[in-house]
């Protein structure tokens, strides 16, 4: 799993649930900006990985199993994106 695969999985997961990443965060009782593209890297350019806490919150809020979420990671493209 790569950093880009995980973030692309979050994007696809939100879209699959009919939400933007911001709406998914709010629906999961997280800060609305937690999944913003501007927050996917630290100021020094290092990748910022999603915490297991955030993943657990979105899984609980959408009644999704970790196994089902992993399918989004497995199928996510690893294309480099400009954030």
DSSP file (Angstrom, degrees, kcal/mol; ACC not computed):
  #  RESIDUE AA STRUCTURE BP1 BP2  ACC     N-H-->O    O-->H-N    N-H-->O    O-->H-N    TCO  KAPPA ALPHA  PHI   PSI    X-CA   Y-CA   Z-CA
    1    1 A X              0   0    0      0, 0.0     2,-0.3     0, 0.0    73,-0.1   0.000 360.0 360.0 360.0 136.8    0.0    0.0    0.0
    2    2 A X     >  -     0   0    0      1,-0.1     4,-2.2     0, 0.0     5,-0.2  -0.718 360.0-108.9-112.6 167.1    1.2    3.4   -0.9
    3    3 A X  H  > S+     0   0    0     -2,-0.3     4,-2.2     1,-0.2     5,-0.2   0.931 120.3  47.9 -56.7 -48.8    0.4    6.9    0.4
    4    4 A X  H  > S+     0   0    0      1,-0.2     4,-2.8     2,-0.2     5,-0.2   0.887 108.5  54.1 -64.4 -39.2   -1.4    7.7   -2.9
    5    5 A X  H  > S+     0   0    0      2,-0.2     4,-2.2     1,-0.2    -1,-0.2   0.923 109.7  48.0 -60.2 -43.5   -3.3    4.5   -2.9
    6    6 A X  H  X S+     0   0    0     -4,-2.2     4,-1.9     2,-0.2    -2,-0.2   0.928 114.1  44.9 -65.7 -44.6   -4.7    5.1    0.5
    7    7 A X  H  X S+     0   0    0     -4,-2.2     4,-2.2     1,-0.2    -1,-0.2   0.894 113.1  50.9 -67.2 -38.5   -5.7    8.7   -0.2
    8    8 A X  H  X S+     0   0    0     -4,-2.8     4,-2.6     1,-0.2    -1,-0.2   0.867 107.6  54.6 -65.3 -34.7   -7.2    7.6   -3.6
    9    9 A X  H  X S+     0   0    0     -4,-2.2     4,-2.8    -5,-0.2    -2,-0.2   0.907 107.0  50.0 -63.1 -41.7   -9.2    4.9   -1.7
   10   10 A X  H  X S+     0   0    0     -4,-1.9     4,-2.5     2,-0.2    -2,-0.2   0.931 111.3  49.2 -61.7 -45.4  -10.6    7.6    0.6
   11   11 A X  H  X S+     0   0    0     -4,-2.2     4,-2.2     1,-0.2    -2,-0.2   0.937 115.6  42.9 -58.6 -47.6  -11.6    9.7   -2.4
   12   12 A X  H  X S+     0   0    0     -4,-2.6     4,-2.5     2,-0.2    -2,-0.2   0.865 112.1  53.8 -68.9 -36.8  -13.3    6.7   -4.0
   13   13 A X  H  X S+     0   0    0     -4,-2.8     4,-1.3     2,-0.2    -1,-0.2   0.929 110.2  47.2 -62.6 -46.2  -14.9    5.5   -0.8
   14   14 A X  H ><>S+     0   0    0     -4,-2.5     5,-2.8     1,-0.2     3,-0.6   0.940 113.6  47.6 -60.7 -47.7  -16.5    8.9   -0.2
   15   15 A X  H ><5S+     0   0    0     -4,-2.2     3,-1.9     1,-0.2    -1,-0.2   0.885 107.4  56.6 -62.0 -39.2  -17.7    9.1   -3.8
   16   16 A X  H 3<5S+     0   0    0     -4,-2.5    -1,-0.2     1,-0.3    -2,-0.2   0.794 107.9  49.0 -62.6 -28.0  -19.1    5.5   -3.6
   17   17 A X  T <<5S-     0   0    0     -4,-1.3    -1,-0.3    -3,-0.6    -2,-0.2   0.230 122.3-107.8 -95.6  12.6  -21.1    6.7   -0.6
   18   18 A X  T < 5S+     0   0    0     -3,-1.9     2,-0.3     1,-0.2    -3,-0.2   0.784  82.8 111.1  71.0  27.8  -22.4    9.7   -2.5
   19   19 A X      < -     0   0    0     -5,-2.8    -1,-0.2    -6,-0.1    -2,-0.2  -0.902  66.3-121.6-131.2 157.3  -20.3   12.2   -0.5
   20   20 A X     >  -     0   0    0     -2,-0.3     4,-2.5    -3,-0.1     5,-0.2  -0.439  43.1-103.0 -79.8 169.7  -17.4   14.5   -0.9
   21   21 A X  H  > S+     0   0    0      2,-0.2     4,-2.2     1,-0.2    14,-0.1   0.878 125.2  52.7 -62.9 -36.0  -14.4   13.9    1.3
   22   22 A X  H  > S+     0   0    0      2,-0.2     4,-2.4     1,-0.2    -1,-0.2   0.926 110.0  46.8 -64.0 -45.4  -15.5   16.8    3.4
   23   23 A X  H  > S+     0   0    0      1,-0.2     4,-2.9     2,-0.2    -2,-0.2   0.888 110.3  53.6 -65.2 -38.7  -19.0   15.4    3.8
   24   24 A X  H  X S+     0   0    0     -4,-2.5     4,-1.4     2,-0.2    -1,-0.2   0.917 109.2  49.1 -61.3 -43.1  -17.6   12.0    4.7
   25   25 A X  H  <>S+     0   0    0     -4,-2.2     5,-2.8     7,-0.2     3,-0.3   0.942 113.4  45.3 -61.5 -48.3  -15.5   13.6    7.4
   26   26 A X  H ><5S+     0   0    0     -4,-2.4     3,-1.8     1,-0.2    -2,-0.2   0.914 110.9  53.3 -61.7 -43.5  -18.5   15.5    8.8
   27   27 A X  H 3<5S+     0   0    0     -4,-2.9    -1,-0.2     1,-0.3    -2,-0.2   0.797 109.7  50.0 -60.8 -28.7  -20.7   12.4    8.6
   28   28 A X  T 3<5S-     0   0    0     -4,-1.4    -1,-0.3    -3,-0.3    -2,-0.2   0.269 119.2-110.6 -94.0  10.0  -18.0   10.5   10.6
   29   29 A X  T < 5S+     0   0    0     -3,-1.8     2,-0.3     1,-0.2    -3,-0.2   0.863  77.1 129.7  59.9  38.7  -17.8   13.3   13.3
   30   30 A X  S   <S-     0   0    0     -5,-2.8    -1,-0.2    -6,-0.1     2,-0.1  -0.741  73.6 -76.4-111.0 165.3  -14.4   14.3   12.2
   31   31 A X    >   -     0   0    0     -2,-0.3     3,-1.9     1,-0.2     4,-0.3  -0.415  44.5-125.0 -58.3 135.0  -13.1   17.8   11.4
   32   32 A X  T 3  S+     0   0    0      1,-0.3     3,-0.3     2,-0.1    -7,-0.2   0.701 107.6  50.5 -60.2 -20.5  -14.5   18.7    8.0
   33   33 A X  T >  S+     0   0    0      1,-0.2     3,-1.8     2,-0.1    -1,-0.3   0.411  76.2 102.8 -99.0   2.4  -11.0   19.4    6.7
   34   34 A X  T <  S+     0   0    0     -3,-1.9    -1,-0.2     1,-0.3    -2,-0.1   0.796  89.1  38.8 -60.0 -30.1   -9.3   16.2    7.8
   35   35 A X  T 3  S+     0   0    0     -3,-0.3    -1,-0.3    -4,-0.3    -2,-0.1   0.272  84.2 137.0-103.9  10.9   -9.3   14.7    4.3
   36   36 A X    X   -     0   0    0     -3,-1.8     3,-1.7     1,-0.1     4,-0.1  -0.249  61.8-126.9 -57.7 143.4   -8.6   17.9    2.4
   37   37 A X  G >  S+     0   0    0      1,-0.3     3,-1.3     2,-0.2     4,-0.2   0.815 109.5  62.7 -62.2 -29.4   -6.0   17.5   -0.4
   38   38 A X  G 3  S+     0   0    0      1,-0.2     3,-0.3     2,-0.1    -1,-0.3   0.659 101.4  52.8 -70.1 -14.2   -4.0   20.3    1.1
   39   39 A X  G <  S+     0   0    0     -3,-1.7    -1,-0.2     1,-0.2    -2,-0.2   0.249  80.3  92.2-104.1  12.0   -3.5   18.2    4.2
   40   40 A X  S <  S+     0   0    0     -3,-1.3     8,-2.5    43,-0.1     2,-0.3   0.580  91.5  38.1 -84.9  -8.6   -2.2   15.1    2.6
   41   41 A X  B    S-A   47   0A   0     -3,-0.3     6,-0.2     6,-0.3    -1,-0.1  -0.991  85.2-118.7-137.2 146.3    1.4   16.3    2.9
   42   42 A X    >   -     0   0    0      4,-3.2     3,-2.2    -2,-0.3     6,-0.1  -0.308  40.3 -98.2 -73.4 167.2    3.2   18.1    5.7
   43   43 A X  T 3  S+     0   0    0      1,-0.3    -1,-0.1     2,-0.1    -4,-0.0   0.790 124.9  57.7 -57.8 -29.1    4.7   21.5    5.1
   44   44 A X  T 3  S-     0   0    0      2,-0.1    -1,-0.3     1,-0.0     3,-0.1   0.399 122.2-105.2 -85.3   4.6    8.1   19.9    4.7
   45   45 A X  S <  S+     0   0    0     -3,-2.2     2,-0.2     1,-0.3    -2,-0.1   0.341  75.4 137.5  92.1  -7.0    6.8   17.7    1.9
   46   46 A X        -     0   0    0      1,-0.1    -4,-3.2    -5,-0.1    -1,-0.3  -0.484  62.0-102.8 -72.2 142.0    6.6   14.4    3.9
   47   47 A X  B     -A   41   0A   0     -6,-0.2     2,-0.7    -2,-0.2    -6,-0.3  -0.395  25.8-141.4 -66.5 140.1    3.4   12.4    3.3
   48   48 A X        -     0   0    0     -8,-2.5     2,-0.2    -2,-0.1    -1,-0.1  -0.917  19.0-149.8-101.9 115.0    0.8   12.6    6.0
   49   49 A X        -     0   0    0     -2,-0.7     2,-0.2     1,-0.1   -46,-0.0  -0.576  21.1-106.8 -85.8 147.1   -0.8    9.2    6.4
   50   50 A X        -     0   0    0     -2,-0.2     2,-0.1   -47,-0.1    -1,-0.1  -0.510  38.8-120.0 -69.7 136.6   -4.4    8.8    7.5
   51   51 A X     >  -     0   0    0     -2,-0.2     4,-2.0     1,-0.1     3,-0.2  -0.433  12.1-122.6 -77.6 153.9   -4.7    7.6   11.1
   52   52 A X  H  > S+     0   0    0      1,-0.2     4,-2.9     2,-0.2     5,-0.2   0.819 113.7  63.4 -62.9 -30.2   -6.3    4.4   12.0
   53   53 A X  H  > S+     0   0    0      2,-0.2     4,-2.2     1,-0.2    -1,-0.2   0.939 104.3  45.0 -57.7 -48.6   -8.6    6.5   14.2
   54   54 A X  H  > S+     0   0    0      2,-0.2     4,-2.2     1,-0.2    -2,-0.2   0.898 113.0  50.5 -65.2 -40.6  -10.0    8.3   11.1
   55   55 A X  H  X S+     0   0    0     -4,-2.0     4,-2.3     1,-0.2    -2,-0.2   0.935 110.5  49.4 -62.6 -45.4  -10.4    5.1    9.2
   56   56 A X  H  X S+     0   0    0     -4,-2.9     4,-2.6     1,-0.2     5,-0.2   0.896 109.4  53.0 -60.4 -40.1  -12.3    3.5   12.1
   57   57 A X  H  X S+     0   0    0     -4,-2.2     4,-2.3     1,-0.2    -1,-0.2   0.913 111.1  44.6 -63.6 -43.2  -14.5    6.6   12.3
   58   58 A X  H  X S+     0   0    0     -4,-2.2     4,-1.5     2,-0.2    -1,-0.2   0.871 113.3  51.4 -71.6 -33.5  -15.5    6.5    8.6
   59   59 A X  H  X>S+     0   0    0     -4,-2.3     5,-2.5    -5,-0.2     4,-0.6   0.933 112.9  45.0 -66.4 -44.6  -16.0    2.7    8.8
   60   60 A X  H ><5S+     0   0    0     -4,-2.6     3,-0.7     1,-0.2    -2,-0.2   0.915 113.0  50.7 -63.4 -43.3  -18.3    3.0   11.8
   61   61 A X  H 3<5S+     0   0    0     -4,-2.3    -1,-0.2     1,-0.2    -2,-0.2   0.794 118.8  37.0 -67.9 -27.7  -20.2    5.9   10.3
   62   62 A X  H 3<5S-     0   0    0     -4,-1.5    -1,-0.2    -5,-0.2    -2,-0.2   0.348 106.8-122.0-105.8   5.0  -20.8    4.1    7.1
   63   63 A X  T <<5 +     0   0    0     -3,-0.7     2,-0.4    -4,-0.6    -3,-0.2   0.927  61.8 148.6  53.6  49.2  -21.3    0.7    8.6
   64   64 A X      < -     0   0    0     -5,-2.5    -1,-0.2    -6,-0.2     2,-0.1  -0.900  44.1-128.2-116.1 141.6  -18.5   -0.7    6.5
   65   65 A X     >  -     0   0    0     -2,-0.4     4,-2.2     1,-0.1     5,-0.2  -0.482  22.8-118.1 -82.7 158.9  -16.1   -3.5    7.4
   66   66 A X  H  > S+     0   0    0      1,-0.2     4,-2.5     2,-0.2     5,-0.1   0.868 116.8  57.0 -62.0 -36.1  -12.3   -3.1    7.2
   67   67 A X  H  > S+     0   0    0      2,-0.2     4,-1.0     1,-0.2    -1,-0.2   0.918 107.5  46.8 -61.5 -43.9  -12.3   -5.9    4.6
   68   68 A X  H  > S+     0   0    0      1,-0.2     4,-0.7     2,-0.2     3,-0.5   0.894 112.5  49.6 -67.0 -38.7  -14.8   -4.0    2.4
   69   69 A X  H >X S+     0   0    0     -4,-2.2     4,-1.3     1,-0.2     3,-1.2   0.891 102.7  61.9 -64.9 -38.1  -12.7   -0.8    2.8
   70   70 A X  H 3X S+     0   0    0     -4,-2.5     4,-2.9     1,-0.3    -1,-0.2   0.802  93.7  64.0 -59.2 -28.8   -9.5   -2.7    1.9
   71   71 A X  H 3X S+     0   0    0     -4,-1.0     4,-1.6    -3,-0.5    -1,-0.3   0.853  99.9  52.4 -63.4 -33.8  -11.1   -3.4   -1.5
   72   72 A X  H <X S+     0   0    0     -3,-1.2     4,-0.7    -4,-0.7    -1,-0.2   0.881 111.1  46.8 -67.7 -37.6  -11.0    0.3   -2.2
   73   73 A X  H >< S+     0   0    0     -4,-1.3     3,-0.8     1,-0.2    -2,-0.2   0.925 110.4  52.5 -68.3 -44.2   -7.3    0.4   -1.3
   74   74 A X  H 3< S+     0   0    0     -4,-2.9    -1,-0.2     1,-0.2    -2,-0.2   0.827 116.1  39.6 -61.7 -32.6   -6.6   -2.7   -3.4
   75   75 A X  H 3< S+     0   0    0     -4,-1.6    -1,-0.2    -5,-0.2    -2,-0.2   0.479  89.1 115.5 -97.7  -2.6   -8.2   -1.1   -6.5
   76   76 A X    <<  -     0   0    0     -3,-0.8     2,-0.1    -4,-0.7   -71,-0.1  -0.423  68.8-118.5 -70.0 138.9   -7.0    2.4   -6.0
   77   77 A X        -     0   0    0     -2,-0.1   -69,-0.2     1,-0.1    -1,-0.1  -0.465   9.8-146.5 -71.7 147.7   -4.7    3.8   -8.7
   78   78 A X        +     0   0    0     -2,-0.1   -73,-0.1   -70,-0.1   -74,-0.1   0.035  46.7 145.2-103.2  26.0   -1.2    4.7   -7.5
   79   79 A X        -     0   0    0    -75,-0.1     2,-0.3     1,-0.1   -71,-0.1  -0.387  57.0-111.3 -65.4 138.1   -1.0    7.6  -10.0
   80   80 A X        -     0   0    0     -2,-0.1     2,-0.4     1,-0.0    -1,-0.1  -0.534  39.5-165.0 -69.2 132.5    0.9   10.5   -8.7
   81   81 A X        -     0   0    0     -2,-0.3     2,-0.7    -3,-0.1    -1,-0.0  -0.899  22.6-120.4-119.8 149.8   -1.4   13.5   -8.2
   82   82 A X              0   0    0     -2,-0.4    -2,-0.0     1,-0.2     0, 0.0  -0.805 360.0 360.0 -84.6 120.8   -0.7   17.1   -7.7
   83   83 A X              0   0    0     -2,-0.7    -1,-0.2   -45,-0.1   -43,-0.1   0.353 360.0 360.0-108.6 360.0   -2.2   18.2   -4.4
